[in-house]
Amino acid sequence: MHFSFQIVSGAHSGPRRGRLSLGHGVVETPVFVPVGTLGAVKACSSEDLLSCGVQMVLANTYHLYLRPGHEIIRRLGGLNAFMNWHRPILTDSGGFQIYSLSSLRRVSEEGVLFRSHLDGSEHFLTPEKVMEIQDALDADIVMVLDECIGFPAARSDAEQSMERTLRWASRCRDVEPGERRALFGIVQGGVYADLRARCAEALCRIGFEGYGIGGLGVGESKETMLSMVEASVAGLPADAPRYLMGIGEPADLVEAVARGIDMFDCVVPTRNARNGSLFTACGVLHIKNTRYASDSDPVDAECECLACRNYSRAYLRHLFLSRELSVYRLISIHNIFFYQKLMERMREAISRGTFEEFRKRFYERWHGDARQGEEGPFGGTQRCDAACEALNISMDEEG
């Protein structure tokens, strides 16, 4: 296994720049990882992702197990060959589906009984089975099976879930010794700081190549989310990568990097794109608004993505209102490019020792809505799938 993590610059307890070496390449951190649930980032090809500067993508163990099946992917050479993506891949374990598909599953000490959302068939996933599936996918980073609970949750429920997560993590470690890929543990504990501290300490005793922070962005306030990040980070080793799972609003990325987070993933850029929302340095621009009907400017004059180099706001609005399929690709490319540039600028600021100046400038310009100074449709710290549910928008298998 070609795994190593080096802190290049910055403080161990604050914003830091790192270098993550994996079997399929080197990843500069802090990094944002686009979500490719079914082995594809929505509306984008692998070539599009490369053009945006994407370093690593995420794929979903549960969904790929159901379709096309992990053994098919194994026979076709693993997920990298299947996707024609020759940079690092991270696979999650299906733990978030324990939360998001609560009506279709039953949790026990042994594992999780799922009823497929595709055909209703039953499937029993244990920590060992999840490791077997991820072995077939052959990703560079794999996650333990964890139990993600919702908000609010009683302390007793959060503690029970956290303890089960630890037992499952130990079983995953027994199966995956870390010789072929990096295995990450996951800190759980709801919104209880002492439970998260206990979980982090216990995971460190088991020993993992990196550590995820899960169970956040499920309805708690921004302040609570950040305090739980701090409680989790405090108990994690300084020389291991820290991965905040499922959080993806730009302001949340800035705040989490300030607290020592190295890795992020979220469906926010691509799902917002399919709803006609484009990220800019000043906030979210909603392309369907009438004000853009004859606007010849690019979405963002500072952006060098494919869409901004070649197309006007008026044209993108026309495509979006006409439901032309090409618009979803163009807007997704723009949003992914924005996120990659945001992380790049944070890495540069950390290297120069000017992160606090960057942070100040970010807030001087950033508003939830690029024109109105209001929070956009997915403001706050909810995971995007939870926000979409509130807006009666389908998950369409992305989260």
N, C-alpha and C positions, 0 to 999 in steps of 0.2 A: 504494500500500500504506500502511495506517495503522499502521505498526509503530514503537513506541518503547519503551524501557525506562528507567525512572528509579528510582534508589535513594532512597527517601523518608527512611529512618532506619536507623541501625545502621552497623557497620563494614564496609568492603569485604571484609575477610578473615575476618570472623566472622558472627554472625547479623545478617541485614539484612532490612529490609522494603522492597519495591519495588512498582512499578506498571507493568504490562505493557499497552500499548495496542495493540489488534489491530483488524482490520476489523469484527469482530462484537462489539466491546466491550472494556471495561477489566477486567483481571484483577489483583487484589491478591495479592502474593506475600509470604511463601511460600505455595504453593498445592498442594493435593492434587487430582489429576485422576482421577475414576473411569474405569474401563476399559469402553468400549462396543465390544467387538471387532467385532461384526456390525452396528454402527450402533445399538445399544441396550445400555444398562447392564442386566445380567441382572435380571429381575423388576421393573424400574422403568420408568415412562413418563418422558418429558421433563418433564411437569408435576410428577412426584414429585421429580425432580432439582432443579427450581427451588425447590420447597418446602423442600428441604434446604440451600439456599444454594450449590449447585454453580455454579462460575464457568466451567468448561471441561470438556469430555469428550474422551476419546481413542477413536479408531477404528482398526481394523487394515487396512492397505493390502492385504496378501496375502489375507485372508479375504474382503474386499469385492470384490476383483478376481475371485475364484472365484465368488462368489454375493452379490448378483445380477449383478455385472459393473459395472465402472466407467463404461462408456458409458451404461448404463441410468440410473445415478445422475446422470451429466452431463445427460442429456436431461430428467430430472425436476427440474433446477435446482440440483444439487449436494447435498452431504451435509446441509447445514443445512436445506434445504427437505425433503429426503427424511425426515429425523428429526423435523421440526418442532422443531428446537433452534436458537434464534436468538441464542445466545451462542457464544463461540469454540470451535473444534474443533482438536485436534491429531491428525494421522495419523502413525503410525509407518510404517516402511519395509518391514517384513517381515524385518528383520535378525535379530530374535529367533527367527523360525521356522527360520533357518539352524541354530540350536542345538537348538530343541525338536523339530523334525521331521527330525532327522539321518538317520533311516532312509528318508526320502522325498525326499532332495535330493542333488545333486552340485555342488560349488563349483568354479568355474574363474576364471581372470583376467577373463574377459568378463562373468560373472554367475553365476546360480544356476539349475540345472535342477531344478525341483520336480515331483514326482508328486503330483497332487491327492489329498488325504485323502478327498475326496468321491466321486470316480469313477475315480481312477487315471490320469486324463489328464495329459499332460506339459505343463509351462509353463516357459518360459525368461525369468527376470527379470534384466534388466540395470539398472545405475544409471539409464540413460536411460528405460527402461520404467517403473521405479518412479516417476520424476518425472512421466511421462505419466499414470500412474494417479492420482497425488496431485493433479495438475492437474485431472483430471476430478472428483475428490471435492471440490476447491475448499475445502480446510481453511485455517485461519489460520496454523497452524504445520505444517511438513512436515519429515520427517527424511531424512537421507541414507541410502543403503543401506550397511550395515556388516556385518562378519562377527563374530558373537558366538561365542566358543569356550567350552567347558566347563571344569570344574575337577576334578582337577588337569590342567594342561597344561604341557608342556615349554616352556622359554623360547624355543627356536627356533620352535616352533609359534605361540606368542603373538606373537613378533616378525613372523613371516610374515603372520599374520592382521591385525596392526595396520598393516603396510605396505600390504596390500591394501585395508583400510578407508580409508586415506588416498588411494589412487589412485581408489577408487570415489567418495570424497567430492569430489575435484576434478572428476570427471566430472559429478556431480550439480550442483555449483556452475556448471559451464559451461552446463547445460541450464536451471537455475532461477536467474535473476539476482537474485531477491529483490525484484522490482518489484511483484508481486501478493500475495506471502505471505512469511512469514519462514522461511528455511531454516536448520535446526540441524545442525551437525556433531556427530559422536559420538566421544568419547575411548574407545579400546580399549587393550589391552596386558596383559590377564590380571591376574595378581597381582604384576606386576613394576613397581615404582614408576618406574624410569628409562624404561621403555617408555611408560608413561602420560604422563610428562613430555614425552618426545619427540613423542608423538602430539598432545598439547595444543598444543605449540609449532608443529607443522606445520599443524594446523588453523587456528590464528590467522593464519598466513601466507596461507592460502587465503582466509580471511575469511568469517565466518558471522554471522547475526543473533543466534544463541544457540548454546549448546553442551550436548549431552547427555553423560552419563557412563554408558556401557553395560558389559555383560559382568560385572556383579556380581550377588550373590545367587544364584549357581549352585552353591553348596556350600562356599564358603570361610567361615572363621570371621568372627564379628562384628568382631573386632579387625582382621583383614586387610581386610575390606570398608571400614572407616572409614579405614584408612591409605591405601587406594587412592583413596578420595574426596579425602583431603587432597593426595595426589600429583597428582591431576587438577586440582583447584581451583587449586593453586599456579601452574599454567601457563596459566590461562584469564584473559581480560580482566575487570577488575572491573566494567566498565560493560555487560556482557552477561549475560543470564539463564543460570543453570546448572541443569540438569535431570538429576536422578538417576533413572535409568530402572529400573522394575520393583521397587523397594524400597518396602515398605509396612507393616512392623510399626510400631506407634506409637512405641516406644522408638527405633527406627532413624530415624524422622522427626525426633524431637527432637534426636538426635545429629547428624544430617546438617544440619539447620538451624543448629546451633551451629557448623558448619564452612562455612557460607556457601552452602548449597544453596537454590535458589528454587522448584523445581518437582519434583513427584513424581507417579508413577502406579503403581498395583498392583491386582491382582484380589483382594487379601486381604479387604477389607470385604464384597464380595458373595459370594465363594466361601465364606468362613467362615459367612456368613448361611445359605447353603444346607446347611451342615452343623450348623446349630443353635447357632452360637457368636456371641454378642453382645458387643460391646466396651462397657466401662464405664470410669469413671475409675479403678477399682481393678483392672481386668484383664478377662479374657474370661470371660463367664458362659455355661455350656453348658446350654441350656434343657431338654434332654431328661433332665437329672438328676432323680431321684425327689424330691429335696428341694423341688422347685418345684411338685409336683402340686396342692397346695392353697394356694399362696402368692398372696395378693391384691395384693402390691406390684407396682408397675411394674418393668420391667427395671432402670431407673436413675432414682431419684427426682429427680436433677438434670437429667435430659434432657427436652427439650420437643418431641421428635419425635412424629409421628403415633401410633406404637405405644405410647410411654410415656405419652402424654396420655390414651389411651383403653382400653388393654388390660392385663390382669394377666399376671404370669409364668405362672400356672396356665393361663390361656386360651391363651397362646402355646405352652406345652408341649403342651396338648391338640391344637392345630392341627398342630404339628410331628409328633407321634407319629401323628396321623391322616393325615398327608401332604396336608393341605388346601393347595391352591395359594396361597391368600391369605397364608399364613404366610411364604412366601419374599419376597413384596413387603414385608410389615411389618418383618421382620427386616432385610432389605436397606436399607430406608429408615432404620431405626435406626442401622445401622453407618455408612452414608454420612453421616448427620447427625452422628454422633460424630466422624468424621474432619474434617468441615468445621468443627466447633466447636473441635477440637484445633488446627487451623491458625489459626483466628481468634484463639484465645487466645495463640498464639505471636506472631502479628502485633502484638497489643496489647502484649504484654510487651516486644517489641523496641522499639516506639514509646515506651514508658515508660522504657526503659533497665533493665528488670528481668528480662531473659531468664534470667539465672543463678538468680534466685529462683524463677522459673517452673519451670526445669529441676529444681531441688532438690525443689520441692513435687510435681512429677510423679512422681519416683522414691519419694517418701515414701508415695505411695498406690498406685503401679502394681505389679501382680504379673501374671505370665502367666495365672494362673487366679484369678478374682475371689474365690473362697472358699477355695481350698486353698493359695494362694501358690506355685503351681507353674506352670511354663511351659506355655502352651496348645498346641494341636495344630500350630500353625504358628509356633512360636517360632524364634528365630535369624534368620539373614539369607538363608535360601533364598527364591528367588522362589516364590510360592505354588504354581505349577504343578509345580515340582520336588518340593515337599513333598507335594503330592497324589499324585504318582506313587509316592513312597515309601510312602504309605498306601493305595495301590491304588485311588485315586479318579480318575475320568476327568477329563481337561482340559475336556471338553464345549465346545471351541472358544472358551474365554474368554481363554486366554493365547496 
